């Protein structure tokens, strides 16, 4: 017997291969799952390829028909290519003559220029590529000289972070100053001991506007007071809110959604019963009415649906239960699809009640709110709507106090209630355009910036607001629009 066996000790040299084998075995087990996944995806890809093959076979006869025309064009393309190269060579001969003249003054500089010339002349493709680049630079320089304002706008869009709307510095300073002024004015309207702003809806709008873009607001306002106040004025027969807690007013989906949005802004999770109220009010087609209990399809509201998906989306992040988060996300997706299908074709506009039999006038304020909500909930299919929105923007920004009320009568049970919501146009048009900017291509970005420059330029109507207006709603919505513009800095 060896000494290692007699002493009962294993040979260290024998341990190493065994340890390596165990490690390699564990890696093999881990890799097997990835191999299985890759194999599964490969099989799926093969199925898609097999599905596409019949379409490719159908296209082949058309490709064969086009081939003779392509062959006829080829001599012309070759001739065009040859003339282009000759033109570039002619320009190159002048540049070579310039290099020779430079060499008489500075041989070192001439050598460097000759090296560049040799690199450019290495192939016809490289010659044409450099010529195209030079042409673009020359044209860009000429465009900037002729249209300096437009060129500056393109420059700001290209070289500024995608999260920031690149407005001129003077406009940004004016926006910040007005936002501070309106925030101070709204903050003074809050009763920090009892009733906040005195009305549920207005209180929620003020609190959201103060919190948006200013995280420090949560530390300046007692979050417990917010929760206590809103739950003290909730409807007695449901976990929901009305426009006015006293009197015979209907349970209001818009007010309830704003309250739950406020809760989310201040980190207050909604109760299960409050979420269930919103979920249960959603129609089978995905839309929400503005008043709970309005069952007919014609009472489904664009504003109510946009507010509901905003509230549920913001609250989903605060819900600990995974199943509940999935339910909220599914409801939001159905609501977003409802808004998508009810948009006015080719215009990115919404009427207040899309299924209403008559008086189908679209509302700019409702449309801006709906598009803003769709961006906030992360709808991925907004490309065409965004394009339509920018194309249909009014030439002049609406006046700050301009808004419309539909006053349509909504039937709830045996009673009829008028929709008295005033849809202000300017704040939600600004907010929607800012959201569109952040997901648009360069040309759309420039279009959005051009409109926002007019809407927010010093002296624009939004700066006429003082914060002391009778309607706190327009002040809160204006602050929300201004804060949204600067919060990404």
Buried (B, 14 or more C-beta within 10 A) or exposed (E): EEEEEEEEEEEEEEEEEEEEEEEEEEEEEEEEEEEEEEEEEEEEEEEEEEEEEEEEEEEEEEEEEEEEEEEEEEEEEEEEEEEBBEEBEEEBEEBBEEBEEBBEEEEEEBEEBBEEBEEBBEEBEEBBEBBEEEEEEEEEEEEBEEEEEEBEBBEBBEEBEEEBBBBBEEBBEBBBEBBEBBBEBBBEBBEEEEBBBEBBBBBBBBBBBBBBBBEEBBEEBBEEBBBEBBBEBBBEEBBBBBBBBEEEBBBBBBBBBBBBBBBBBBEBBBBEEBBBBBBEBBBEBBBBBBBBBBEEBBBBBBBBBBBBBBBBBBBBEBBEEEEBBEBBBEBBBBBBBBBBEBBBEEBBBBBBBBBBEEEEEBBBBBBBBBBBBBBBBEBEEBEEBBBBBBEBBEEEBBBBBBBBBBEBEBBBEEEEBEBEBEBBBBBBBBBBBBBBBBBBEEEBBBBBBBBBBEBBBEEBBBBEBEBEBEEBBBBBBBBBBBBBBBBEE
